[in-house]
Amino acid sequence: MDIVFGLLWLLAAFLKGIICQGVYAPPNVRIIHSGHACNVEEERYSERVYTIREGETLELACLVSGHPRPQIRWTKTAGSASDRFHDSSMFNETLRIMGIQRHQGGRYYCKADNGLGSPAIKSIRVDVYYLDDPVVTVHQSVGEAKEQFYYERTVFLRCAANSNPPVRYSWRRGREFLSQGSDKGVEIYEPFFTQGETKILKLKNLRPQDYANYTCTASVRSVCGIPDKSVLFQLTNKTASPTIKLLVEDPIVANPGQTVTLVCITTGGEPSPVLTWVRNAEELPNKSVVNGGTLTIPAISTEEAGVYSCVASNNVGNPAKKSTNIIVRALRKGRFWITPDPYHNDDNIQIGREVKISCQVEATPAEELMFSWLKNGRPLRSSERMVITQTDPDVAPGTTNLDIIDLKFTDFGTYTCVASLRNGGIPEISIDVNISSTTVPPSLTVPRGKSPLVVQEGDTVELQCLVSGKPKPIILWSHADKEALMPDGSMQTESYDGTLRIVNVSREMTSMYRCQTSQYNGFNVKPREAIVELIVQYPPAVERVYMEIRQGLGRAFTLTCRVLRAHPSRVLKYEWKLGTRLLTVGQLDTRDETEYHVRALNREGYGAYTCDITNEAGTGRCTFLVTGKAFAPEFYYDTYSALWQSKPSVYGFKLQWTQMNPSAVDRIMAYRLGIKQVGQQRWWEQEIPIEGDIQKGELLTYNLTELVKPEAYQVRLTPITRFGEGDSTERIIHYSAPVNPHWSKFHCNFEEETICMFTQDKTEEFDWTRHSAAIRDTKYTPNTGPSSDRSGSKQGYYMYIETSRPRQEGDKARLLTPLFNVAPKSPYGNVALNPTYCFSFYYHMYGKHIGTLNVYLRQKSQTGQDSSVWTLSGNQGDRWKQARVNIHPTSSFQLVLEGIRGSGIEGDIAIDDVTIEEGECRDPPPNSSDRVLERSNLALELLGAFGRQGLPESNYQRFIPSVRENHGSK
């Protein structure tokens, strides 16, 4: 007994070591499709190309492996400027685009990352196929005129269609097919300045028979089922480019709210031209109405002004275009300023000196702007002492000036500038300016105690500059110490009362602010200015703001709270608490952090630790949640043959997981397993006891039985320690016909792109290719390869080796089946000695250069030693044949199908309908070579010994998963 127990412990420890090293794995990724693909092919052995018709559904799935379960992210390179998918990412295994459009073509990347090694990235190029309706355009060249007869008149018919792949064109005149050389008067050529396969039909020295119906047919050769498209053009002696006429004035001047109607008519052109309206480079206003050549804009506004163009096109010659400019009357932004006598170094207005009053208005149209002046409400005319000028070369357009020469006491009063438009329809703008003995230049001061201004972050603050003078000018606020935007997003902020109000002030707004007078609505003198300093205080910013710490009882740890920034940064006090219980207090002098040490954690030590660091502005808090909760388990998704069936109506599932950071907290004593049918509310729960410590990376197994077909189940797993329940994790178990059912057989006909989880051996020179006879490959070689799959269907798929260039004689391609387990009938049964399986497949080896097809058995217990079980060379005729061979694996195994290129290009070898089933082949062909491999199975023999000695199952059942998972690895 002691020997058996000792051997079992040694074996369990050894296998556990293997698990710890081998379970965690970096991600691996593969892209497959399940949408409406026209074709999927390999390109240059590095990029897969997925061809799809526009409007179909793109569906790409990212198959990943690796542990922990990798996170999947889809991204895309830019297909065009209008395609915004590349600005974002999609975190899902399946990428689905309904009704795909041409701009959505491009290279799609699937990235899988689980934190181990480098992320795995695979890409596939999506090529969207489409064909637009072709368009025929006509141009002509005319020779010299003489007595109303032309020496030569040549017509060019150009056919163009947007397409992918490149389009091919054909021409017909009536029912006659036109080709180069079929008619001396017709020339077909491709101009060097066009892309693709654009074809131009040149009718030289136009003849009577050239007046006919011409049909251009565009074709992409039915790829993706895209039909040909045609366009008909009738060429007559009346065929001519369009001419048009606008029945409106240019420009059109309208008042706001007026309805504007533009009329465009065609005056020539055959076929009849189509009329369209455009506005500048923009769209027409939403409320505009187009009826043929008439454009109506109801209740026009100033924003809808601009150049409107009528365009006529009939695909003959160049389109005709006529334009008119719509101007909407408007008066905006009335301002004034007072300029003292420029000949005296004094900004004040004084009797006997000159003073100028300026008035400015923005007007549309500018030539209709008119000004008039009033004094105390009475009209004022220009005189020798009161000089009125309408334009001033020193100022902006739309300005009028009133110069008062030799100011007298009687000149004091209110002067009014009135702006209007000549043709009316727009309200006038009036601006009043008072000239009196109290009219004085402005001055600026900052109220006492308002600079520097100290506030708390988040407050609402008002910066003040007192402005005196009459009239009071507009005050402009800006940063004085840096080039930065003001809180409203502009470089300068206007204020009419000298106050700048900032809501919810932030620390970034600490600055020196300048207030200065504007020349508008005041004196045109040197600006007055003042400075206000704003200081924004804010509480300490700390790290960690929040951190969860998981610890077991009796352990020591340290908590650190660090100050990142604070204002003011002096007199920082700290206070540590556990819940509401005060732990310690102190003050930070030169340090920027404080620590709290726990020497031995007890049960009362669990909870939320807080560290408050305080200054005049407030408090910053670090929070540490110390807990004994275990981390979540990580489900293992790469279990091969996890699902099994032993009864017709139920199935079983091998649930496997590892524990994240098991040593971070106290020992995990059990797991609470919850399971329910998807869509149901009721959970069934059970505890799974755990003996001993769980190692990092240890693979744990629990067999779920009596699951009802075909229901899916939601599984929840929660670790339990002395502290209590830890974090849970969930997954969904879906029923599917198992790839390796131990009671049935494995069969693959390669109809799905996943090819039944077969994989390529990338260490060899080239790969096997999935192919269908319905898709003619660009490397098609006659006199070799099958014309259908094994069932005789041209739409069916098979795998083959392509032996055309650049392949050379002796190059190998290897295709590997999935890994099959030599597993018992029941979850805990023993493996029979020397189990026998029948491996069968169909092969097609036709061509005078056929090389060799080999089959090898690869076992997990025989690393690097592939055993040959079948081989065949040379031409076997143009038909499918079946091969069957008995194999006797003693551990997990794969079959390797190796194709070797012969001496030439007529050497394609194909396989189809691969089957593996339990039991001997009923009628093995004569070229099979059976070899029995006998291996001892120490682990399962030890478990069998336990059963024979009558030991309780609980003593050894926990080791069964580990032993079974690593069976054959030693």
C-alpha angles and dihedrals in degrees: 000000000000091000092050093048090047093050090047093052092047091049093047092049092048094048091045089056090053090050093050090055099040109037098068107071135170116248125278122192140192131181120221131171133224101171133092100300120172091198141344118202142163117250121201090339091278110068131049117215120209114196119200136168118246111263095027125112119268112209121174123174125201111214111201138182131183138096128282091039106267122238112238125218128181119205134167139206117238112280092184142336091269094052110093100175091101090062091067140033136229118221102202138099093239125054111200126181115181116211095004116213130211095254089058092067117107140091118321121199129205113200122191121190132172099163095261115113120321121337115263113240128187127175137198127191114228113209113194114206122207142149123207125203110278120245125211118210123188130210131171138197121207126203126220116310120235123175090340091301122112123224091210137001115186124186126201121203112194121193120197136169132173110240149147119240100034112278127239120215133207129185132215129185104205101316094331117108111225122214135164108288097011091107125023090213093055127070125184117198145155113237113227093229096062129082128228118009101319110166126205122199111212117199105196121209093353114249130196092255089056090071097091146105113291121199122197115196120198118201138178090188094259094289111168087007092288107158125222117265127211139193128197125215123185113212114199137161087261095057107128141154118260128271125189143183131210114221093204139084123257116253107024114206114199138171121239111273093025121128113240122200124192120193124199123180133184117240098181147353138114122245094038108268123240115233124217133173126221133179117217103298092318137087121270116266112278093240095051118115122214120196111173106297094348121097118190123190110188120206095000119210133202090256090060095057118113146092115319120194133197112211124193122194135173098160090255114114119325122333116261117237133189124177141193132187119232113206120191116204117240143159118203144166108017112198138165140194136186121226117198122216105301092206093067127064092231130098095205127099111242137180112264096026133099123261128183127206115199126195125190132190133171109231136183116231093025094203092063094056114119130181132201131179132219131190114206088341096309125110114264122209128199114263139161092278098030105051116186118194124183098201131035119193090206096059138048122285117274094047131131127188134205112201114196108199118205097001113230132194089250089059091069111110145086117309118198125202112203119196122193141155119252098236096043125219093121126085115251123248117226125193122190122208122183119211114190144126088279093057102110135159118267128262129193130213135167115233116248112270093018097102126083090029114196117199139162122252110266095029126124109243135189120207110203135204117177111222122197131180135079122292097025111228129219111271119225119208122201142147112280099191103042145019101255140132120264119241091268091057098254130107091237131027121206121223127183096194100037094252125123110198119198120188121206095004116210134206091254089065093070101122149117108271124203123210116192138168122257122220090232118098089003144049122330093226136116107304117259115221144179136187128235120190116213119197117188116199120202135180121257117289107219143182135248094038088175132358133167116217121192116202139162125232117280095023127126125229141161130228119208127194115189130194112226099180140337139169118243091028095190128091097027113176126192133203126188120204138173104211102313095333114107112230106175142333134204148139131264110225111162096348124091097203143046129205136206120199127207110195099188122006116226130182092267088055094070116099144066116327115197131192115195116197112191138194133163092284098052145278136308117202133207114198125197119185107203111197140162093216114133119237119255120276116246116229116228108229099179098073106136115226091002091159122066136173127214100157132042096242104033139049139196132225131204104223112201133179146156126222119245111232095340094180094055092088138014120311115290106244099184146343124238108222117202123186134174138160114265108260094024126105103213120091123204112210135194135169120236109205118220123206120204129354122320114229124220107268095015110149112226123196135199123175116224112205139181094037110163118241127268097004122117119225134210112220125198124190124192125181118223126207134165087277092058135249120359132203117312129221129197139200139173122242114207124196116234135156101273120247091223108029106181093211096046136027143278116240131177128180095172093237091132120066090233085070089213092293094299111156136207122241101235092192091074128080098259144354139252113256128222107225146168126205089227089069111067107213121223087234093053112155120192124226094035139071129034125297092213141007122275092277092054096253118137089203093054123099133234137166122253143163116244107218099185122112134336087034117101133201111284096023111143134213119191126197118192126204119222117278110270123204121223089225134171125251091248129034094258103028126117125257113251116241114264099357114204127219130183115227114195136168142158121246135192116201109170126151139072092258099050112150126190137309115203133183121203132186113225117192128192090226092055104055112194094005113107114183119216112233103164139013138172134173139188137027112329098178135261098299142083117259132187127235124194129183136172117234129190110200120179097193140017108319149183134200118230119207110199123192118193121198116238130214099292149016096274092076109097113154120197136189133193143168099031113193135184118183137163118261134036123311110261095223113008114198117246096250095065120107114205121202124182114217113201117193131168117241107210098175097052092040088056090050089048089051089055090053092048091053090055097243117163113265091234090068094065108013093092091060095052096083093051093045094046095046092054098036107134096019091101 
